[in-house]
């Protein structure tokens, strides 16, 4: 589901900020961008998000600017400095040259300056706590978006039910008209008709053209869509399945149609179903 969340921490440890962008996706897919010094958190981050979110394509980034407490300090390798000074004196004794090392020369020597090992445990703990807050914000945003999408889908369901009622109202007239057309055509080519056989054939054709079952299933599926929308759980995949079922019934209605008005209603149904399907891709 489309959503965005950003949370930030500022304190003695420095500045930590999480950003999570979520777009619709059939499954849960994560793309992480982490500072090198905090990359060790990646498995834990994935585990936390998997436990909280069901699906969506997530773009997740963590930024970290160390503060005074978390900054790594530098120290001088005194042993190496003494070795360099002694080596310089020995060279002077051997060559007779009287050149002394300057501090700048020593600092440029590899290994003289050492970076103190950094204890990032407090930073990692703060980053994970802030991640939970960010996920909470993302879920809140998705819930608000879900409520809006739910209302859109309910509106489409109401429109679909109106189309179903319209087709039900049309069918008696459609079947009578079809029967009359067939009778007229047969009377043109047959001098004598077997009325009993004709009535039997008409019954068979009427059964083939009858769409009551399709209308009943459409209404049942639409009622189920509204029931699922009220559920307090992830519903995206269930709604995906219901859209497939609705589309199947609309296609059957189209194939059985012998009326322009019924065909037009079936096409409108398919348009509404497709509109719902597009919105459902954004629902977890």
Secondary structure, DSSP 8 states (H G I E B T S, - for coil): --EEEEEEEEETTEEEEEEEEEE--SSEEEEEE--GGGGGGHHHHHHHHHHH--SEEEEEEEEEEE-TTT---EEE-HHHHHHHHHHHHHHHHHH-------HHHHHHSTTSEEE-----HHHHHHHHHHHHHHHHHHHHHHHHHHHHHHHHHHHHHHHHHHHHHHHHHHHHHHHHHHHHHHHHHHHHH-SS--HHHHHHHHHHHHHHH--HHHHHHHHHHHHHHHHHHT-SS--HHHHHHHHHHHHHHHHHHHHH--SHHHHHHHHHHHHHHHHHHHHHTT--
